[in-house]
């Protein structure tokens, strides 16, 4: 089941890739059904907060009519940053399932773990490594192409 929903998050990451956005995708699932999907739009919207996780939370909240996303699980291709990890806590998500870890800015277990190491009023369960290779591959391809384009400009 985890792989099925992570594949949907990867479809969102591909949409970001095609828009020259860092290819991160997220879906939120409640009762076995996707209620929200999103991908990074930070570059195209010129807005730091347009991460896939934040956008998916906004869509899910609108869909169910509440900011409390209890009973929901997020599937995200890359480990959330501190801003997004905080949003997971604030939204009261039950669980986050991560494709690959982010050893530069991750806040769910790699650099730090906001979801476990601190005593917030809500705990979000974390599971990592679902379709890890696929999630890593799209990121590696994106950054390889980005470096190539930057080199060509110089």
NORGISUL-V741905 format. One record per residue. RES is the residue in one small letter. SS is DSSP state (helix for helix, strand for strand, loop for the rest). Layout:
# NORGISUL-V741905
{{RES SS} {RES SS}}
This chain:
# NORGISUL-V741905
{{x loop} {x helix} {x helix} {x helix} {x helix} {x helix} {x helix} {x helix} {x helix} {x helix} {x helix} {x helix} {x helix} {x helix} {x helix} {x helix} {x helix} {x helix} {x loop} {x loop} {x loop} {x loop} {x loop} {x loop} {x strand} {x strand} {x strand} {x strand} {x strand} {x strand} {x loop} {x loop} {x strand} {x strand} {x strand} {x strand} {x strand} {x strand} {x strand} {x loop} {x loop} {x helix} {x helix} {x helix} {x helix} {x loop} {x loop} {x loop} {x loop} {x loop} {x loop} {x helix} {x helix} {x helix} {x helix} {x helix} {x helix} {x helix} {x helix} {x helix} {x helix} {x helix} {x helix} {x helix} {x loop} {x loop} {x loop} {x loop} {x loop} {x loop} {x loop} {x strand} {x strand} {x strand} {x strand} {x strand} {x strand} {x strand} {x loop} {x loop} {x loop} {x helix} {x helix} {x helix} {x helix} {x helix} {x helix} {x helix} {x helix} {x helix} {x loop} {x loop} {x loop} {x loop} {x strand} {x strand} {x strand} {x strand} {x strand} {x strand} {x loop} {x loop} {x loop} {x loop} {x loop} {x loop} {x loop} {x strand} {x loop} {x loop} {x loop} {x loop} {x strand} {x loop} {x loop} {x loop} {x loop} {x loop} {x loop} {x loop} {x loop} {x loop} {x loop} {x loop} {x strand} {x strand} {x strand} {x strand} {x loop} {x loop} {x loop} {x helix} {x helix} {x helix} {x helix} {x helix} {x helix} {x helix} {x helix} {x helix} {x helix} {x helix} {x helix} {x helix} {x helix} {x helix} {x helix} {x helix} {x helix} {x helix} {x helix} {x helix} {x helix} {x loop}}
